[in-house]
Amino acid sequence: MEQKWLTWAKEIQAIAQTGLTYARDVYDIERYQALRELSVDILANYTYESKEKIRLAFAGDEGYATPKVDVRGVIFREDKILLVREKLDGNWALPGGWADIGLSPSEVVVKEIAEESGFQAEAVRLLAVLDKKFHAHPPEPYHVYKLFILCRIVSGEAAGGVETSEAAFFAEDELPELSQERNTREQLLTMFQFLKNPENPVILD
């Protein structure tokens, strides 16, 4: 579970952003702007990032506030799972990333797998929709839903990409150091349960 100060900052920011979208009264606008600034102050106090950077990355969106969506591809081969090594931290993750405007979840995951692992793939089925706040990820300023989609390889061979240095398959009992921001060990073990029991229902939260 994420820390309370981070939850409060996210909720205040969401209220402020949505309020600024619909408010017409000048005094309401001022109040929502003050709330947004309060959310920036909370993050600046606890993270020691500059207020300017926080405003740009966290408190600069417009429109109704909604969670971000992270899409991850789950591919098994010979009872091993495909992971890619992230250049950013040198650790391993399921191929994937932020959902792109104009692409469906299946299209996103196929694109990310190709860019990060070298494999051409096709989406098979949705395995899980997880709220990141319920899992052991490092704190971050966004509210994120994670979509895990089972895929199968169509062609290609393992290779790195712009954001990844290599791709490889790992057995359940031989998982490497994971990129905790992107996926946890518990999440990968949950994915292996689908390998053992393909008829398991989609997991929510």
C-alpha positions in Angstrom: 0.0 0.0 0.0 1.3 3.4 -0.9 2.1 6.1 1.7 -0.8 8.3 2.8 0.9 11.6 1.8 1.2 10.3 -1.7 -2.4 9.2 -1.9 -3.6 12.5 -0.6 -1.4 14.5 -3.1 -2.8 12.4 -6.0 -6.4 12.9 -4.8 -6.0 16.6 -4.3 -4.4 17.0 -7.7 -7.2 15.0 -9.3 -9.9 17.1 -7.6 -8.1 20.3 -8.6 -7.6 19.3 -12.3 -11.2 18.2 -12.7 -12.5 21.3 -10.9 -10.4 23.6 -13.2 -11.9 21.8 -16.2 -15.5 22.5 -15.3 -15.4 25.6 -13.0 -16.7 28.9 -14.4 -16.8 31.0 -11.3 -13.6 33.0 -10.8 -13.5 32.2 -7.1 -14.0 28.5 -7.7 -11.1 28.6 -10.2 -8.9 30.3 -7.6 -9.8 27.6 -5.0 -9.0 24.8 -7.4 -5.7 26.5 -8.4 -4.9 26.7 -4.7 -5.6 23.0 -4.3 -3.4 22.1 -7.2 -0.6 24.2 -5.6 -1.1 22.3 -2.3 -0.6 19.0 -4.1 2.6 20.3 -5.6 3.8 21.5 -2.1 3.1 18.0 -0.6 5.2 16.3 -3.3 8.0 18.9 -3.1 8.1 18.4 0.7 8.4 14.6 0.7 10.4 14.0 -2.5 12.7 17.1 -2.6 12.0 17.6 -6.3 11.7 21.2 -7.5 8.2 22.6 -7.6 8.7 23.5 -11.3 9.5 19.9 -12.2 6.5 18.6 -10.3 4.2 21.1 -11.9 5.4 20.0 -15.3 5.2 16.3 -14.7 2.4 15.9 -12.2 0.2 19.0 -12.1 0.2 20.2 -15.7 -2.5 18.0 -17.2 -5.9 19.4 -18.3 -9.3 17.8 -18.5 -11.0 15.2 -16.3 -8.4 13.5 -14.2 -8.0 9.7 -15.0 -5.4 7.0 -14.2 -2.6 6.3 -16.6 -2.5 2.9 -18.2 0.6 0.7 -18.4 0.4 -2.3 -20.8 2.6 -5.4 -20.3 3.1 -8.4 -22.6 3.3 -11.9 -21.1 5.0 -14.5 -23.3 6.0 -18.0 -22.4 8.3 -20.4 -24.2 9.3 -23.8 -22.9 7.8 -22.9 -19.5 9.9 -19.7 -19.3 8.7 -16.1 -19.3 10.1 -13.4 -21.7 11.8 -10.4 -19.9 13.7 -7.4 -21.3 16.6 -5.6 -19.5 15.8 -1.9 -19.1 18.7 0.4 -19.9 17.4 2.9 -17.3 18.1 0.8 -14.3 19.8 -2.4 -15.7 17.0 -4.6 -14.3 14.4 -6.8 -16.0 10.8 -6.3 -16.8 8.0 -7.7 -19.0 8.0 -5.8 -22.3 5.6 -3.0 -22.3 4.9 0.7 -21.4 2.4 3.5 -21.4 -0.7 3.1 -23.6 -0.6 5.2 -26.7 -3.5 7.4 -27.8 -5.1 5.9 -30.9 -4.0 2.3 -30.3 -5.9 -0.4 -28.6 -4.4 -2.4 -25.7 -3.6 -5.3 -28.0 -2.0 -2.9 -30.6 0.1 -1.3 -27.8 1.4 -4.6 -26.4 2.4 -5.9 -29.8 4.2 -2.7 -30.6 6.0 -2.7 -27.3 7.1 -6.3 -27.6 8.5 -5.7 -31.1 10.4 -2.5 -30.0 11.8 -3.9 -26.8 12.4 -7.6 -27.4 12.8 -8.1 -31.2 9.9 -10.5 -31.4 6.8 -10.0 -33.5 3.8 -11.2 -31.5 0.0 -11.3 -31.4 -2.2 -10.7 -28.4 -4.2 -13.7 -27.1 -6.1 -12.7 -24.0 -6.2 -10.3 -21.0 -4.8 -11.9 -17.8 -5.0 -9.1 -15.3 -5.9 -5.5 -14.6 -4.0 -4.4 -11.5 -4.1 -1.1 -9.6 -0.5 -0.3 -9.0 -1.2 1.2 -5.6 -2.0 -2.3 -4.2 1.4 -3.7 -5.1 4.9 -3.3 -3.9 6.1 -0.7 -6.5 8.2 2.3 -5.5 6.1 5.4 -4.9 5.2 7.6 -7.9 3.0 10.6 -8.5 0.6 8.9 -10.9 -2.4 6.6 -10.3 -1.7 3.7 -12.7 -3.6 0.7 -13.9 -1.5 -2.2 -15.2 -2.8 -4.4 -18.0 -1.1 -7.8 -18.4 -1.9 -9.4 -21.8 -0.9 -12.9 -22.8 0.8 -13.0 -26.2 2.3 -15.5 -28.5 5.4 -15.1 -30.7 4.8 -15.1 -34.4 8.4 -14.5 -35.7 11.7 -12.7 -34.9 14.5 -13.3 -32.5 15.6 -11.9 -29.1 17.2 -8.4 -29.4 17.4 -5.2 -27.5 15.8 -1.9 -28.5 16.0 1.8 -27.8 15.0 1.4 -24.1 16.3 -2.1 -23.6 19.6 -3.8 -23.9 18.6 -7.4 -24.3 15.7 -9.9 -24.1 15.7 -13.4 -22.6 13.5 -16.1 -21.1 13.6 -17.1 -17.4 12.2 -20.0 -15.5 9.9 -19.3 -12.5 12.6 -20.2 -10.0 15.4 -18.3 -11.8 13.9 -14.8 -12.1 16.6 -12.1 -12.3 16.7 -8.7 -10.5 13.5 -7.0 -11.5 12.7 -3.4 -12.4 10.3 -2.8 -9.4 8.8 0.3 -11.0 7.6 -1.9 -13.9 6.8 -5.2 -12.3 7.2 -7.1 -9.0 8.2 -10.7 -8.3 4.7 -11.4 -7.0 3.2 -10.2 -10.3 5.4 -12.5 -12.3 4.7 -15.5 -10.1 1.0 -14.7 -10.7 1.6 -14.8 -14.4 3.2 -18.2 -14.1 -0.1 -19.4 -12.5 -1.8 -18.7 -15.8 0.8 -20.9 -17.5 -0.1 -23.8 -15.1 -3.8 -23.1 -15.2 -4.7 -21.4 -18.6 -8.4 -21.3 -17.7 -7.9 -19.1 -14.7 -10.2 -16.0 -14.8 -8.9 -12.5 -15.3 -7.6 -10.9 -12.1 -8.8 -7.5 -11.1 -6.9 -5.1 -8.8 
